[in-house]
């Protein structure tokens, strides 16, 4: 089914006057090694701008100054501190793991701690480097085998690694079989992204374009996704996922009318205004 603009009206709702930050979700984002700190910072920034109530970032301590400069709203923990990381996981609603995490042994250790401590009640968004690590390690696959709230957000090459399906064979019937065996939602990022929901529904995005082909674009999506999932609980999980994916490309497409390339940081700056516009148009 095609995802259309009305999904934003359906999911994004005006906040109740008697609300506090705890009402809008607790999000933990894990990633950002010494080389790729920008990825986790952009993911955290997009989660904050998309309305997540409390955002914590578990990352390399070398990123702390940049994180606090760019996203002062976010809390910080060192992702190599296993006690702090485990405690943070236990107190959050949704975990994002992978943006800028890297694929070395220490990154693998962080991912193992994360996946070992995710409960059945928590939603886990697995992105970027974490997908690659899982695709290469049977033990990591076993850690998520029985979790019913996993969302993978691969681009086509990452999906090839995880699924074993070559890019030129990635059609709905074949992708759906693998997605079902993984028992996870799969957001396959490509020209006209396809979402394979755990409910069995397949939804397609028909907006977006090559103006989004910039490093960090997927990191922004994970942040918006986490914020929407933890915030708009009156809508179904499928609807929240669709709305986050649509908003991401909707903002990018609007920006493309003025700019040759749409930068991830440009999208972040437009999230709040776009969401406000949505609720201002509601009856």
PASEBA-1860 file (N, C-alpha, C; in nm, 3 decimals):
! residues 283
1> XXXXXXXX> 0.083/-0.119/0.000/0.000/0.000/0.000/0.088/0.125/0.000 ~ 0.045/0.226/-0.073/0.120/0.351/-0.079/0.096/0.434/0.047 ~ 0.204/0.484/0.106/0.192/0.574/0.222/0.169/0.715/0.170 ~ 0.066/0.780/0.221/0.029/0.913/0.173/0.036/1.016/0.285 ~ 0.021/1.141/0.246/0.036/1.253/0.340/-0.058/1.244/0.458 ~ -0.174/1.182/0.441/-0.271/1.179/0.551/-0.224/1.095/0.670 ~ -0.117/1.016/0.652/-0.064/0.942/0.767/-0.013/1.036/0.875 ~ 0.036/1.154/0.835/0.085/1.250/0.934/-0.030/1.304/1.017
9> XXXXXXXX> -0.143/1.335/0.951/-0.261/1.382/1.022/-0.313/1.276/1.118 ~ -0.302/1.153/1.078/-0.355/1.044/1.159/-0.273/1.019/1.286 ~ -0.141/1.038/1.275/-0.052/1.001/1.386/-0.013/1.119/1.474 ~ 0.026/1.230/1.414/0.074/1.345/1.492/-0.044/1.418/1.554 ~ -0.047/1.426/1.687/-0.159/1.486/1.757/-0.113/1.598/1.850 ~ -0.203/1.691/1.875/-0.176/1.800/1.967/-0.154/1.745/2.107 ~ -0.060/1.801/2.178/-0.030/1.753/2.312/-0.134/1.801/2.414 ~ -0.163/1.713/2.508/-0.254/1.748/2.615/-0.189/1.853/2.706
17> XXXXXXXX> -0.268/1.950/2.754/-0.210/2.056/2.840/-0.140/2.001/2.964 ~ -0.200/1.900/3.026/-0.145/1.846/3.149/-0.049/1.732/3.116 ~ 0.066/1.768/3.057/0.164/1.669/3.014/0.301/1.703/3.072 ~ 0.388/1.603/3.073/0.528/1.625/3.113/0.616/1.539/3.024 ~ 0.747/1.557/3.036/0.840/1.490/2.944/0.829/1.337/2.947 ~ 0.790/1.285/3.063/0.777/1.140/3.073/0.664/1.083/2.989 ~ 0.570/1.168/2.949/0.458/1.122/2.865/0.499/1.096/2.721 ~ 0.614/1.146/2.680/0.648/1.144/2.539/0.765/1.053/2.505
25> XXXXXXXX> 0.794/0.961/2.594/0.887/0.855/2.561/1.030/0.878/2.604 ~ 1.092/0.768/2.643/1.234/0.766/2.678/1.309/0.689/2.570 ~ 1.405/0.754/2.509/1.479/0.695/2.398/1.627/0.689/2.432 ~ 1.688/0.574/2.410/1.832/0.555/2.427/1.892/0.526/2.291 ~ 1.992/0.606/2.251/2.060/0.587/2.123/2.204/0.546/2.150 ~ 2.246/0.436/2.088/2.377/0.378/2.115/2.458/0.372/1.986 ~ 2.574/0.438/1.985/2.658/0.437/1.866/2.758/0.550/1.871 ~ 2.823/0.574/1.759/2.917/0.685/1.751/3.053/0.651/1.807
33> XXXXXXXX> 3.132/0.575/1.730/3.269/0.550/1.776/3.354/0.675/1.752 ~ 3.482/0.664/1.771/3.568/0.782/1.765/3.572/0.842/1.624 ~ 3.542/0.762/1.522/3.546/0.811/1.384/3.412/0.861/1.333 ~ 3.303/0.812/1.392/3.170/0.841/1.337/3.075/0.900/1.441 ~ 3.126/0.992/1.519/3.044/1.054/1.622/2.927/1.132/1.567 ~ 2.943/1.187/1.448/2.836/1.268/1.390/2.709/1.189/1.369 ~ 2.720/1.061/1.341/2.602/0.979/1.313/2.509/0.972/1.433 ~ 2.564/0.942/1.549/2.479/0.928/1.668/2.430/1.064/1.715
41> XXXXXXXX> 2.508/1.169/1.693/2.465/1.303/1.732/2.347/1.347/1.645 ~ 2.353/1.320/1.515/2.240/1.355/1.429/2.116/1.273/1.462 ~ 2.135/1.145/1.494/2.021/1.062/1.532/1.956/1.114/1.659 ~ 2.038/1.153/1.756/1.985/1.206/1.881/1.915/1.340/1.860 ~ 1.974/1.424/1.778/1.916/1.554/1.751/1.779/1.540/1.684 ~ 1.767/1.449/1.591/1.639/1.429/1.523/1.535/1.374/1.620 ~ 1.576/1.288/1.713/1.482/1.236/1.813/1.429/1.347/1.902 ~ 1.518/1.437/1.944/1.477/1.551/2.027/1.383/1.642/1.949
49> XXXXXXXX> 1.419/1.676/1.827/1.337/1.768/1.748/1.202/1.705/1.708 ~ 1.197/1.573/1.702/1.072/1.506/1.667/0.984/1.481/1.790 ~ 1.031/1.524/1.908/0.943/1.526/2.024/0.964/1.421/2.130 ~ 1.069/1.339/2.122/1.093/1.242/2.229/1.113/1.316/2.362 ~ 1.051/1.266/2.467/1.053/1.338/2.594/1.188/1.339/2.663 ~ 1.255/1.224/2.663/1.386/1.211/2.727/1.478/1.132/2.635 ~ 1.591/1.190/2.603/1.685/1.127/2.510/1.820/1.110/2.579 ~ 1.871/0.988/2.575/2.003/0.958/2.630/2.089/0.901/2.518
57> XXXXXXXX> 2.214/0.941/2.514/2.307/0.893/2.412/2.421/0.816/2.479 ~ 2.437/0.692/2.439/2.550/0.611/2.484/2.651/0.608/2.370 ~ 2.766/0.668/2.392/2.863/0.684/2.285/3.004/0.689/2.341 ~ 3.101/0.699/2.252/3.241/0.714/2.293/3.257/0.846/2.367 ~ 3.334/0.845/2.474/3.348/0.967/2.555/3.412/1.081/2.477 ~ 3.480/1.050/2.366/3.539/1.155/2.284/3.432/1.242/2.218 ~ 3.308/1.195/2.215/3.200/1.269/2.151/3.123/1.361/2.245 ~ 3.158/1.360/2.373/3.074/1.429/2.471/3.067/1.579/2.447
65> XXXXXXXX> 3.179/1.643/2.414/3.177/1.788/2.393/3.090/1.825/2.274 ~ 3.106/1.753/2.165/3.026/1.779/2.046/2.879/1.751/2.071 ~ 2.851/1.643/2.141/2.712/1.608/2.172/2.645/1.718/2.252 ~ 2.710/1.763/2.356/2.649/1.865/2.441/2.641/2.001/2.372 ~ 2.728/2.022/2.276/2.722/2.146/2.199/2.606/2.145/2.100 ~ 2.585/2.031/2.035/2.482/2.022/1.930/2.345/1.988/1.989 ~ 2.344/1.897/2.086/2.217/1.851/2.145/2.224/1.862/2.298 ~ 2.217/1.983/2.352/2.226/1.998/2.497/2.111/1.933/2.572
73> XXXXXXXX> 2.004/1.904/2.500/1.888/1.839/2.563/1.914/1.692/2.597 ~ 2.015/1.632/2.533/2.041/1.489/2.551/2.134/1.463/2.668 ~ 2.110/1.350/2.735/2.198/1.303/2.841/2.304/1.211/2.781 ~ 2.414/1.192/2.851/2.528/1.116/2.799/2.570/1.006/2.894 ~ 2.606/0.888/2.836/2.680/0.787/2.909/2.787/0.729/2.817 ~ 2.894/0.681/2.876/3.002/0.616/2.802/2.959/0.474/2.766 ~ 2.953/0.441/2.638/2.900/0.309/2.601/2.993/0.194/2.634 ~ 3.115/0.222/2.677/3.204/0.116/2.723/3.184/0.084/2.871
81> XXXXXXXX> 3.105/0.164/2.941/3.072/0.140/3.082/2.952/0.045/3.085 ~ 2.978/-0.083/3.101/2.872/-0.183/3.088/2.762/-0.167/3.193 ~ 2.799/-0.127/3.314/2.699/-0.109/3.420/2.605/0.005/3.384 ~ 2.662/0.119/3.343/2.579/0.234/3.308/2.493/0.204/3.185 ~ 2.551/0.134/3.088/2.478/0.101/2.967/2.361/0.008/2.999 ~ 2.386/-0.093/3.080/2.280/-0.187/3.117/2.169/-0.118/3.194 ~ 2.206/-0.030/3.284/2.106/0.045/3.361/2.023/0.134/3.270 ~ 2.088/0.201/3.177/2.016/0.290/3.084/1.919/0.211/2.998
89> XXXXXXXX> 1.960/0.094/2.953/1.871/0.011/2.870/1.747/-0.028/2.949 ~ 1.765/-0.061/3.076/1.652/-0.110/3.157/1.548/-0.003/3.185 ~ 1.583/0.125/3.166/1.490/0.233/3.201/1.439/0.309/3.080 ~ 1.454/0.253/2.961/1.412/0.324/2.841/1.296/0.252/2.772 ~ 1.224/0.324/2.687/1.113/0.265/2.612/1.159/0.208/2.479 ~ 1.254/0.278/2.415/1.303/0.234/2.285/1.454/0.254/2.278 ~ 1.519/0.158/2.215/1.665/0.163/2.196/1.695/0.172/2.048 ~ 1.782/0.264/2.013/1.838/0.270/1.877/1.984/0.229/1.888
97> XXXXXXXX> 2.026/0.132/1.812/2.166/0.091/1.817/2.221/0.077/1.676 ~ 2.339/0.135/1.654/2.405/0.118/1.525/2.459/0.241/1.458 ~ 2.396/0.359/1.467/2.448/0.474/1.394/2.592/0.507/1.436 ~ 2.686/0.491/1.344/2.826/0.523/1.372/2.891/0.431/1.472 ~ 2.832/0.316/1.499/2.887/0.225/1.601/3.021/0.166/1.560 ~ 3.036/0.136/1.432/3.159/0.071/1.385/3.145/-0.080/1.392 ~ 3.245/-0.150/1.340/3.238/-0.297/1.333/3.359/-0.366/1.395 ~ 3.436/-0.295/1.477/3.551/-0.359/1.540/3.506/-0.439/1.663
105> XXXXXXXX> 3.600/-0.499/1.733/3.567/-0.586/1.845/3.499/-0.512/1.959 ~ 3.542/-0.389/1.985/3.479/-0.313/2.094/3.335/-0.275/2.057 ~ 3.314/-0.245/1.932/3.178/-0.216/1.886/3.089/-0.340/1.902 ~ 3.146/-0.453/1.869/3.072/-0.580/1.884/3.036/-0.605/2.030 ~ 3.126/-0.572/2.122/3.100/-0.589/2.264/2.984/-0.500/2.310 ~ 2.983/-0.375/2.262/2.874/-0.283/2.296/2.741/-0.339/2.246 ~ 2.741/-0.390/2.123/2.619/-0.445/2.066/2.574/-0.569/2.143 ~ 2.667/-0.652/2.183/2.632/-0.772/2.258/2.567/-0.737/2.392
113> XXXXXXXX> 2.625/-0.640/2.462/2.567/-0.594/2.589/2.426/-0.540/2.565 ~ 2.411/-0.463/2.459/2.281/-0.404/2.428/2.176/-0.511/2.402 ~ 2.205/-0.600/2.309/2.106/-0.701/2.271/2.078/-0.800/2.383 ~ 2.175/-0.822/2.470/2.157/-0.914/2.583/2.063/-0.857/2.689 ~ 2.045/-0.726/2.688/1.966/-0.662/2.794/1.835/-0.601/2.746 ~ 1.804/-0.618/2.618/1.676/-0.571/2.566/1.567/-0.667/2.614 ~ 1.460/-0.611/2.670/1.349/-0.696/2.715/1.244/-0.709/2.605 ~ 1.153/-0.803/2.625/1.046/-0.825/2.527/0.952/-0.706/2.516
121> XXXXXXXX> 0.951/-0.621/2.617/0.860/-0.506/2.619/0.921/-0.382/2.554 ~ 1.048/-0.389/2.521/1.116/-0.273/2.464/1.132/-0.287/2.313 ~ 1.119/-0.176/2.246/1.140/-0.177/2.102/1.285/-0.142/2.071 ~ 1.343/-0.216/1.980/1.483/-0.195/1.944/1.496/-0.170/1.795 ~ 1.549/-0.054/1.759/1.574/-0.018/1.620/1.721/-0.046/1.590 ~ 1.747/-0.133/1.496/1.883/-0.175/1.464/1.921/-0.119/1.329 ~ 2.028/-0.040/1.327/2.065/0.037/1.208/2.214/0.022/1.179 ~ 2.251/0.055/1.056/2.391/0.074/1.018/2.485/-0.037/1.058
129> XXXXXXXX> 2.589/0.000/1.131/2.695/-0.094/1.169/2.642/-0.215/1.245 ~ 2.539/-0.194/1.325/2.483/-0.305/1.403/2.424/-0.412/1.312 ~ 2.365/-0.371/1.201/2.312/-0.469/1.105/2.426/-0.553/1.047 ~ 2.534/-0.487/1.011/2.649/-0.558/0.956/2.707/-0.656/1.058 ~ 2.721/-0.614/1.182/2.774/-0.703/1.286/2.685/-0.824/1.307 ~ 2.555/-0.803/1.311/2.461/-0.914/1.331/2.467/-1.011/1.213 ~ 2.479/-0.957/1.093/2.482/-1.042/0.974/2.605/-1.133/0.973 ~ 2.708/-1.094/1.047/2.834/-1.170/1.047/2.850/-1.259/1.170
137> XXXXXXXX> 2.752/-1.256/1.262/2.772/-1.324/1.390/2.646/-1.400/1.432 ~ 2.655/-1.532/1.438/2.538/-1.613/1.472/2.493/-1.590/1.616 ~ 2.587/-1.565/1.706/2.549/-1.543/1.846/2.464/-1.418/1.861 ~ 2.500/-1.311/1.789/2.420/-1.190/1.794/2.281/-1.214/1.735 ~ 2.273/-1.296/1.632/2.143/-1.332/1.574/2.056/-1.403/1.677 ~ 2.119/-1.491/1.755/2.045/-1.566/1.856/1.989/-1.474/1.965 ~ 2.062/-1.367/1.995/2.019/-1.276/2.102/1.889/-1.205/2.068 ~ 1.860/-1.189/1.940/1.737/-1.119/1.902/1.632/-1.212/1.843
145> XXXXXXXX> 1.661/-1.341/1.842/1.575/-1.436/1.772/1.433/-1.437/1.826 ~ 1.415/-1.419/1.955/1.282/-1.430/2.015/1.221/-1.295/2.051 ~ 1.291/-1.187/2.016/1.238/-1.054/2.046/1.138/-1.013/1.940 ~ 1.018/-0.979/1.982/0.911/-0.949/1.886/0.901/-0.801/1.852 ~ 0.994/-0.722/1.900/0.985/-0.577/1.877/1.115/-0.523/1.818 ~ 1.163/-0.588/1.715/1.285/-0.546/1.646/1.247/-0.476/1.515 ~ 1.314/-0.364/1.488/1.299/-0.297/1.359/1.439/-0.284/1.298 ~ 1.458/-0.343/1.182/1.582/-0.325/1.107/1.561/-0.213/1.005
153> XXXXXXXX> 1.663/-0.128/0.989/1.655/-0.018/0.893/1.772/-0.023/0.794 ~ 1.781/-0.129/0.716/1.896/-0.143/0.625/1.879/-0.069/0.493 ~ 1.991/-0.024/0.435/1.988/0.008/0.293/2.008/-0.124/0.219 ~ 2.005/-0.123/0.088/2.000/-0.248/0.013/2.123/-0.337/0.031 ~ 2.241/-0.278/0.044/2.360/-0.360/0.065/2.358/-0.423/0.205 ~ 2.314/-0.347/0.305/2.303/-0.403/0.440/2.199/-0.514/0.444 ~ 2.091/-0.497/0.369/1.990/-0.602/0.361/2.046/-0.726/0.292 ~ 2.129/-0.707/0.192/2.193/-0.820/0.127/2.278/-0.898/0.227
161> XXXXXXXX> 2.352/-0.825/0.311/2.436/-0.892/0.412/2.350/-0.968/0.513 ~ 2.243/-0.905/0.558/2.160/-0.965/0.663/2.074/-1.080/0.611 ~ 2.020/-1.062/0.492/1.924/-1.158/0.438/1.986/-1.263/0.346 ~ 2.101/-1.228/0.286/2.159/-1.315/0.185/2.096/-1.299/0.048 ~ 2.008/-1.201/0.034/1.940/-1.179/-0.093/2.017/-1.075/-0.174 ~ 2.069/-1.109/-0.291/2.139/-1.010/-0.373/2.046/-0.893/-0.408 ~ 2.106/-0.777/-0.427/2.026/-0.657/-0.453/1.932/-0.676/-0.571 ~ 1.979/-0.740/-0.676/1.895/-0.755/-0.795/1.784/-0.859/-0.776
169> XXXXXXXX> 1.782/-0.928/-0.661/1.677/-1.025/-0.632/1.585/-0.978/-0.521 ~ 1.603/-0.855/-0.476/1.526/-0.804/-0.362/1.389/-0.756/-0.406 ~ 1.302/-0.852/-0.430/1.164/-0.821/-0.465/1.074/-0.859/-0.346 ~ 0.951/-0.811/-0.347/0.865/-0.823/-0.230/0.849/-0.967/-0.181 ~ 0.820/-1.060/-0.268/0.794/-1.198/-0.226/0.914/-1.258/-0.154 ~ 1.033/-1.235/-0.209/1.154/-1.291/-0.150/1.190/-1.218/-0.021 ~ 1.180/-1.085/-0.023/1.209/-1.007/0.097/1.115/-1.043/0.211 ~ 0.989/-1.064/0.178/0.889/-1.094/0.281/0.917/-1.227/0.349
177> XXXXXXXX> 0.963/-1.324/0.273/0.996/-1.453/0.332/1.107/-1.439/0.437 ~ 1.210/-1.362/0.403/1.321/-1.343/0.496/1.279/-1.258/0.615 ~ 1.201/-1.153/0.590/1.153/-1.068/0.698/1.070/-1.149/0.798 ~ 0.988/-1.238/0.745/0.905/-1.323/0.832/0.992/-1.415/0.917 ~ 1.097/-1.469/0.857/1.186/-1.558/0.933/1.263/-1.483/1.040 ~ 1.290/-1.355/1.017/1.358/-1.273/1.117/1.264/-1.230/1.228 ~ 1.133/-1.238/1.205/1.033/-1.195/1.300/1.055/-1.050/1.343 ~ 1.080/-0.965/1.244/1.110/-0.825/1.270/1.051/-0.738/1.160
185> XXXXXXXX> 1.029/-0.612/1.192/0.993/-0.515/1.088/1.120/-0.480/1.011 ~ 1.109/-0.467/0.880/1.223/-0.427/0.798/1.185/-0.303/0.718 ~ 1.258/-0.195/0.739/1.243/-0.073/0.659/1.358/-0.074/0.560 ~ 1.328/-0.113/0.437/1.431/-0.127/0.335/1.448/0.007/0.265 ~ 1.558/0.076/0.295/1.583/0.211/0.245/1.641/0.206/0.104 ~ 1.569/0.267/0.013/1.609/0.269/-0.128/1.525/0.375/-0.197 ~ 1.540/0.388/-0.328/1.450/0.475/-0.401/1.309/0.420/-0.387 ~ 1.223/0.497/-0.322/1.089/0.452/-0.284/1.099/0.336/-0.184
193> XXXXXXXX> 1.133/0.374/-0.063/1.150/0.281/0.048/1.029/0.189/0.065 ~ 1.058/0.064/0.100/0.953/-0.034/0.128/0.961/-0.078/0.273 ~ 0.845/-0.086/0.338/0.838/-0.128/0.477/0.766/-0.262/0.486 ~ 0.834/-0.361/0.541/0.776/-0.493/0.563/0.743/-0.504/0.712 ~ 0.616/-0.489/0.745/0.573/-0.488/0.884/0.558/-0.630/0.939 ~ 0.572/-0.643/1.070/0.551/-0.772/1.133/0.406/-0.819/1.120 ~ 0.316/-0.726/1.099/0.176/-0.760/1.079/0.152/-0.831/0.946 ~ 0.252/-0.829/0.857/0.238/-0.889/0.725/0.208/-0.788/0.616
201> XXXXXXXX> 0.182/-0.664/0.656/0.152/-0.557/0.561/0.281/-0.508/0.495 ~ 0.273/-0.476/0.367/0.384/-0.414/0.295/0.340/-0.274/0.254 ~ 0.414/-0.174/0.295/0.382/-0.035/0.260/0.497/0.027/0.183 ~ 0.463/0.113/0.088/0.563/0.173/0.000/0.560/0.325/0.008 ~ 0.678/0.383/0.003/0.693/0.527/-0.001/0.717/0.569/-0.146 ~ 0.643/0.669/-0.191/0.659/0.711/-0.331/0.716/0.852/-0.342 ~ 0.762/0.907/-0.230/0.828/1.038/-0.231/0.974/1.020/-0.194 ~ 1.052/1.128/-0.205/1.195/1.121/-0.183/1.268/1.107/-0.316
209> XXXXXXXX> 1.399/1.115/-0.312/1.474/1.107/-0.437/1.623/1.117/-0.415 ~ 1.700/1.133/-0.524/1.845/1.134/-0.516/1.902/1.253/-0.439 ~ 1.822/1.353/-0.416/1.866/1.467/-0.334/1.889/1.426/-0.189 ~ 1.846/1.306/-0.153/1.866/1.255/-0.017/1.990/1.168/-0.004 ~ 2.064/1.151/-0.112/2.180/1.061/-0.112/2.301/1.129/-0.050 ~ 2.293/1.144/0.081/2.399/1.210/0.159/2.423/1.131/0.287 ~ 2.548/1.117/0.327/2.580/1.048/0.451/2.506/1.107/0.569 ~ 2.450/1.020/0.652/2.377/1.064/0.771/2.226/1.065/0.754
217> XXXXXXXX> 2.178/1.047/0.631/2.035/1.052/0.606/1.960/0.945/0.684 ~ 2.016/0.825/0.689/1.952/0.717/0.765/1.954/0.740/0.914 ~ 2.056/0.809/0.964/2.065/0.838/1.106/1.950/0.929/1.151 ~ 1.914/1.023/1.064/1.802/1.111/1.094/1.673/1.031/1.103 ~ 1.656/0.937/1.012/1.536/0.855/1.013/1.523/0.776/1.143 ~ 1.632/0.718/1.192/1.622/0.638/1.314/1.579/0.723/1.432 ~ 1.627/0.846/1.438/1.586/0.934/1.548/1.439/0.969/1.542 ~ 1.390/1.005/1.424/1.248/1.036/1.408/1.163/0.914/1.440
225> XXXXXXXX> 1.207/0.800/1.393/1.136/0.675/1.415/1.120/0.646/1.564 ~ 1.229/0.658/1.639/1.225/0.631/1.782/1.131/0.729/1.853 ~ 1.137/0.856/1.814/1.051/0.957/1.876/0.904/0.931/1.849 ~ 0.871/0.895/1.727/0.731/0.871/1.691/0.677/0.745/1.759 ~ 0.758/0.642/1.765/0.713/0.516/1.824/0.684/0.532/1.973 ~ 0.768/0.606/2.043/0.750/0.621/2.187/0.652/0.731/2.225 ~ 0.621/0.818/2.131/0.541/0.937/2.160/0.394/0.923/2.125 ~ 0.364/0.868/2.009/0.226/0.867/1.958/0.163/0.730/1.976
233> XXXXXXXX> 0.141/0.693/2.100/0.099/0.557/2.132/-0.048/0.528/2.102 ~ -0.124/0.632/2.069/-0.264/0.609/2.035/-0.278/0.546/1.896 ~ -0.177/0.560/1.814/-0.178/0.499/1.681/-0.112/0.361/1.687 ~ -0.142/0.278/1.588/-0.080/0.146/1.583/0.068/0.160/1.553 ~ 0.144/0.055/1.583/0.288/0.058/1.556/0.313/0.076/1.407 ~ 0.237/0.009/1.323/0.254/0.022/1.178/0.234/0.167/1.135 ~ 0.133/0.232/1.189/0.104/0.371/1.154/0.215/0.464/1.199 ~ 0.267/0.442/1.318/0.376/0.527/1.369/0.501/0.513/1.284
241> XXXXXXXX> 0.531/0.390/1.246/0.647/0.367/1.160/0.627/0.437/1.025 ~ 0.511/0.418/0.965/0.484/0.480/0.836/0.492/0.632/0.843 ~ 0.440/0.689/0.951/0.442/0.835/0.965/0.584/0.888/0.977 ~ 0.669/0.819/1.053/0.807/0.862/1.068/0.882/0.856/0.935 ~ 0.862/0.747/0.862/0.929/0.731/0.733/0.880/0.838/0.635 ~ 0.750/0.864/0.638/0.694/0.963/0.545/0.743/1.103/0.579 ~ 0.741/1.140/0.706/0.784/1.274/0.746/0.926/1.302/0.701 ~ 1.013/1.206/0.720/1.154/1.217/0.684/1.170/1.256/0.537
249> XXXXXXXX> 1.105/1.182/0.449/1.116/1.210/0.305/1.034/1.331/0.262 ~ 0.925/1.356/0.332/0.839/1.470/0.301/0.914/1.601/0.320 ~ 0.984/1.612/0.432/1.064/1.732/0.458/1.176/1.744/0.355 ~ 1.243/1.632/0.328/1.353/1.633/0.230/1.304/1.676/0.093 ~ 1.189/1.625/0.052/1.136/1.661/-0.079/1.100/1.809/-0.087 ~ 1.044/1.862/0.019/1.013/2.005/0.021/1.139/2.090/0.011 ~ 1.244/2.047/0.081/1.370/2.119/0.076/1.435/2.111/-0.063 ~ 1.409/2.002/-0.134/1.472/1.983/-0.265/1.425/2.086/-0.368
257> XXXXXXXX> 1.316/2.155/-0.341/1.269/2.259/-0.433/1.357/2.384/-0.427 ~ 1.437/2.392/-0.318/1.524/2.508/-0.300/1.672/2.472/-0.304 ~ 1.702/2.344/-0.278/1.843/2.303/-0.267/1.871/2.181/-0.355 ~ 1.988/2.180/-0.416/2.029/2.068/-0.501/2.044/1.940/-0.420 ~ 2.102/1.954/-0.300/2.120/1.841/-0.209/2.048/1.874/-0.078 ~ 1.976/1.777/-0.026/1.910/1.793/0.104/2.000/1.734/0.211 ~ 2.049/1.816/0.302/2.138/1.768/0.408/2.056/1.717/0.527 ~ 2.104/1.614/0.594/2.035/1.564/0.712/2.010/1.673/0.817
265> XXXXXXXX> 2.109/1.759/0.838/2.092/1.865/0.937/1.987/1.966/0.895 ~ 1.966/1.983/0.764/1.858/2.070/0.716/1.722/2.011/0.752 ~ 1.711/1.879/0.742/1.585/1.814/0.776/1.554/1.834/0.925 ~ 1.655/1.818/1.009/1.634/1.834/1.153/1.573/1.970/1.184 ~ 1.624/2.073/1.119/1.577/2.209/1.145/1.431/2.230/1.109 ~ 1.377/2.143/1.023/1.240/2.160/0.975/1.139/2.068/1.045 ~ 1.186/1.977/1.127/1.096/1.878/1.187/0.989/1.945/1.273 ~ 1.029/2.031/1.364/0.933/2.092/1.457/0.826/2.174/1.383
273> XXXXXXXX> 0.869/2.256/1.287/0.774/2.339/1.214/0.678/2.256/1.131 ~ 0.730/2.149/1.072/0.644/2.063/0.991/0.540/1.993/1.077 ~ 0.579/1.946/1.194/0.484/1.881/1.284/0.380/1.980/1.335 ~ 0.423/2.102/1.361/0.327/2.205/1.404/0.227/2.235/1.293 ~ 0.274/2.240/1.170/0.186/2.265/1.057/0.080/2.156/1.045 ~ 0.121/2.032/1.071/0.028/1.920/1.064/-0.086/1.938/1.164 ~ -0.054/1.968/1.289/-0.161/1.980/1.388/-0.242/2.107/1.371 ~ -0.183/2.211/1.314/-0.257/2.335/1.290/-0.363/2.318/1.183
281> XXX> -0.347/2.218/1.098/-0.443/2.191/0.992/-0.549/2.091/1.032 ~ -0.537/2.038/1.154/-0.638/1.942/1.201/-0.765/2.014/1.244 ~ -0.876/1.951/1.223/-1.005/2.010/1.261/-1.033/1.987/1.409
END
